[in-house]
Amino acid sequence: MAMRGKTESSKLKTSDSKVIVENCPHIAEATAVIQETMAVSFESEEGSFGISGVESNYFEMSGIEVDIGQINKR
């Protein structure tokens, strides 16, 4: 029977991707992704937006290219 209602987030940390690569010989690369939906407001406008935080190797691993804009590498 499927659970409904409450969901739990992963128990993994972003640093675990490096540990997985170091300790699993059949995994060549791994990356971490953190996703949240946040409420944003500006003047009289407001809405909820999905935000993703990724590690620097995410785009190379996924093959996704940025068409417009830039990748913020802080």
For each residue, the residues with C-beta under 8 A, 3 or more apart:
1:
2:
3: 6
4:
5:
6: 3
7:
8:
9:
10:
11:
12: 16 32
13: 16 32
14: 17 32 34 55
15: 18 19 32
16: 12 13 19 20 32
17: 14 20 21 30 31 32 55
18: 15 21 22 30
19: 15 16 22 23
20: 16 17 23 24 27 30
21: 17 18 24 27 28 29 30
22: 18 19
23: 19 20
24: 20 21 27
25:
26:
27: 20 21 24 30
28: 21
29: 21 57 61
30: 17 18 20 21 27
31: 17 54 55 57 58 61
32: 12 13 14 15 16 17 54 55
33: 52 53 54 55 58
34: 14 52 53 54
35: 50 51 52 53
36: 50 51
37: 48 49 50 51
38: 48 49 51
39: 46 47 48
40: 46 47 48 49
41: 45 46 47
42: 45 46
43:
44:
45: 41 42
46: 39 40 41 42
47: 39 40 41
48: 37 38 39 40
49: 37 38 40
50: 35 36 37
51: 35 36 37 38
52: 33 34 35
53: 33 34 35
54: 31 32 33 34 58 59
55: 14 17 31 32 33 58
56: 73
57: 29 31 60 61
58: 31 33 54 55 61 62 64
59: 54 62 64 65 66 71
60: 57 63
61: 29 31 57 58
62: 58 59
63: 60
64: 58 59
65: 59
66: 59 69 70 71
67:
68:
69: 66
70: 66
71: 59 66
72:
73: 56
74:
